[in-house]
Amino acid sequence: MNELKILSIDLGFSGVKCCFRDPNSGELILDNYISATAMLPEKPDEVDQDNAFQLAENYYVLGPQALKVPRQYLLPLKDYETLKVVTPIWISFLLNKYQRNYGIKFDKICIGLSLVYKDKADDLLEYITNILMLDPDMFMCLPQGTAAKVAIQKYGLSLDPAKRTQFKYDNFLLFDIGSNSIDVALVIGSMSSTASSIGLENHGVCKILYDIIDYIYQSAGVQISRDEAKVVLDTGIWKRRGRNYDLSAKVHELTMRYLVDVIDLMDTNKNLSAMVENVQKIIIIGGGGVIFQKYYHELLPEMEKRGWAPGFWTFPEKDAEYFNAISYYLIGDSKINNKQ
């Protein structure tokens, strides 16, 4: 019996991460896009299928190309309702792209939602299936953060077999820093549950993005979008009217301030303070995990001042932003294809 083909999609407020198995090599493929989404006012003269496509009567441009159209065409992406609107658009685009490029017709799609929106899963799945006119049984919706322990416990802190060591922590705090929220899961042995997990809305990397937006508005009088601010965060450069403005020093300052605030959450948030007392590690994943790793050595003195042991806060060796998407795939594969 042929195995069912699974596509996992971690659609966030700044990026889209995907995971599926290459039908030829059998290797897991990881893919990502900036989640910028623009709806065009009319049909374009030409449609580049890798960046634009039609869904129902509307035409959309996705990813980096969406940032090149007039700003008023960008769909806002800031809360559950706006995330809900763009989710079927991205699913349709990805299904068509991977079928075109890899010849894969997926049988199951595994997606996730922040713990902040854990009561919205049924609503999201109903909306997706109605818009795309697909069988509801084709979808599985999983909790971010809580689900991510599956990849951690299978791969440890490295996806590279040559660098992988046995994962030896049986209780840890999984800290998933996304764009909009931070999802925190207490993992004890092989167990985690939403009851021992919390979601902190508007505590994600969006706080840096809003600071960048505010700085550019205050200093240059120009209002930019969250998607444009994400490019500034990633590159340190703000591009406008053919000029490049080096904002790397300001981005560094704002990012360090945010990361110190994240560390301080363990003292200022009573729920987190209680959860962290007896764990062996805090493991940071998500896009914020990538940023934390980049600034880690500069953060060491701040952690030392707050009494944290060296190495207590840790993160995957690389690809921290993919651990949700990988976990969704592994969970789907286990349930559907009886994989362990």
Secondary structure, DSSP 8 states (H G I E B T S, - for coil): -----EEEEEE-SSEEEEEEE-TTT--EEEEEEE--EEEESS--SS--TTTEEEETTEEEEEGGGGGGS-GGGB---SSHHHHHHHHHHHHHHHHHHHHHHH----SEEEEEE-GGGGGGHHHHHHHHHHHHT--GGGEEEEETTTTTHHHHHHHTT-S-TTT------SEEEEEEE-SSEEEEEEEETTB--GGGEEEEET-STHHHHHHHHHHHHHHH-----HHHHHHHHHHSEEEETTEEEE-HHHHHHHHHHHHHHHHHHHHH-HHHHHHHTT-SEEEEESHHHHHHHHTHHHHHHHHHHTT--TTSEE--SS-GGGHHHHHHHHHHHHHHH---
